[in-house]
Amino acid sequence: MTRTIQAHSICTIKKTLKPKLTEAEEITCDILAICDSMNKLCETLSRLDYVLQRKNIEKSLQRSV
């Protein structure tokens, strides 16, 4: 099993450097955080899809032998 290291987003860094963000900056950071999470989910699902395809190929090759 592989593990990914979560990098700090720009919003996390901004909140650390400037704890009081405007409401618009907070909303933007929340949207960007959601986009980052969705992107990571898509990457994980792609890896899972690859593993499943590989397993199916292995099974079909074993049946044909």
N, C-alpha and C positions, 0 to 999 in steps of 0.2 A: 504494500500500500504506500502510495506517495503522499506526502504532505506539502501543502503550499504555505508559504509564509505570507501573511497579509501585510502589505505595505501600508504605511499611513497615507491616507488621502490628503489632498490639498486642504480640504475643509477641516480635517482633524488638526492639521498643522496651523491653520488660520485660527481655530478656536483656542489652541494652546498659546499662540502668540498674542491674540487679541480676543480675550474671553467674551467681551460684549460685542456681539455682531448685531447688525441691524436686522429687522424682521425679514427683509428681502434676502439678505445674506444667509440667514438661518434656513429659509425655504430653499434657496439655491443649494446650500450644503446638503439638506435632506434629500433633495431630488438627485443630486450627484451621488450620494451614498447609496440610494436605491438603484441607480444605474450601475454603479460598481458591483453591487450585490447581484443584480440580474446578469451582468456580464460574467461574473464568476460562476453563477449557476449554469449559464450556457456552456462555458468551458467544461465544467464538470459533466454535464449531460453529453457533450460531444465525446469526452473520454470514455464515458460509460457505454455510449453507442459503439465506439470503436472496439471496446473489449467484448461486447456482446456479438458483434459481427465476427470477430476473430474466433470466438468460441463456437459459433455456428459453422464457420468454415472448417475448424478442426473436427467437429463432430461429423460433418458431411464427408470429410476426407477419411476419417476412420471407418465409416460405414462402407465406403467404396473399396477399401482394402480387403 
